[in-house]
Amino acid sequence: MTDEVHIHVHGQVGHISLNRPKAIHSLTLAMCEAMTQALLAWRDDAAIRLVIVDHAEGRGFCAGGDVTLLRRSALEDGGAAARHFFDVEYKLNHLMFTYPKPIVAFMDGITMGGGVGISQPAQYRVATENTRFAMPETGIGLICDVGGGWYLPRLPGQTGKFLGLTGARLDGAECLWAGLASHYLPSEALAEAKARIIADPAAVETVLADLSAQPPAPRLAANRDEIDRLFAPDTLEGIVAALHADGGEWAGKEAQTLATKSPRTCKLVLRQLALGGAAATFAENMAMEYRAAGRAVLLPDFAEGVRALLVDKTNDPHWQPATPEEVSEAMVDAIFALLPAGEEWKPL
């Protein structure tokens, strides 16, 4: 076990609380292993009826995965440590997705990347006025992994494609509107919600309904028509052309945002969402993401994106290739090609 995640049992409730506040609870390998170990033990324990996942302190639920480890692995060991991390993390995601007992995830604060992977599989996903949800991977040269290929294509209209390409941040009200959250509670009600759920796990739906608040109007809903129209093309070039041709203020802002993202990674995400949307099972989607993520971290855009956004913080990534037109179908195909039989990802 690790002190980076607190694991407790309260009566009939298992409680996983992320505890890495200085890193906004970004997931390390040890955290993923500890969570998996606890969930496996509780799965077969008849005394445990429900699991709560939250964070111990600080301003975010979970800001992502251990990007520093991934970059170091790409630069030093050919991505071996990165692939091992993805394998363990994705097994955790799949375990949660297929878990036979209810999981309640409290998405209070920043919920990005790896935080999406441990909240979206939960049956109950609680957003608050503090929630800031995003899949910002195209800004660092990585696909929207941890299940993004499954969740994003199943959102209303072209919402998932918009979120995956632009990395747009949603607040709690927008998460509820899009179906990314099942409930919206004021943050001041969370302690009472957890206490009441622990007191009576069978009453979880009643508790969350009783404490739910009316959220503000979701801004995303006001842009739904534009999102569905301008992000409808199947190609990155088509989407960029549609945004530029529109001439409106919103389209112009999104065109500027897309121009800052890795062109190759945007094309990888489009392929990922197409494959994930067609996947018959979550496991099939995760095997696809494992192939792509393990290869994407070895591309120059990943090390460059992490450098520019997270290491040097200069926000000036130099992408290779620099334009969508230079990214060929063959480049994309290579990232999603099947692995040798013994190297393919499998769930627990």
C-alpha angles and dihedrals in degrees: 000000000000135000087230089083127035115218119191141156119224108188105294095352128090112211125203114185120182111227112187100102098162088061093039086253095295108180121258125193090255091053092052091048093049093049091049092049092051094046092050091051093048094045090067096036110099090199092065113078103167141012128221120203118192142127127269101223144334136061103300143053095214128330097199142277132321097286092170090061091048094051093046090050092050091051099040115026106025092259097298095130090044092054090049090051092049091048093053095040094049091048087055091048091051093045089055093045092054097035113139095214127064117269121200114201118193106209094191107158130347111012110176139145107332089020088061089052093058097040106043095059089058118104089222118041113183119201126187138187086275097057116121109179124187146146097211098167099120086068091062101035099259133117121248092264132167088075101317089130088062102039103039099055089051095059120101115293114317093338093113094050090049092050094044095050101039101032088226115184119234126201124220095270091053091048090054092048093050094046094247088117125043095199139022116214130170108251090238088065097054097088091052091046092054093045092051093046090051090049092051117009091181089064095058095118092048092048094050092045093049093051097040117118132207105261124218117265108287110246090206091064090061089058096044096107093050092046092050093047102041098038094045097097116100094223132064090231089054093051093047091048091049092051093049093045093051095070094199126130095245093048091048092052092050091047089055090049093050090050089064094055128089107269093210092049092049089055090047090053092050089053091044092054092047092051094041092048089055095043115118095210139023089241090057089052093049092050088054092049091049091057092048100041093047090055097038093061088060093056117098092243093067097056090041095048093049090047094051098042106029111016108037092013091211093133091217107115117177104214124208111237094027099203136043091239091062092056107090129203088244090059090054094043091055093058093053098041117127117268123230108285095255093051100052117115119256131183122244 
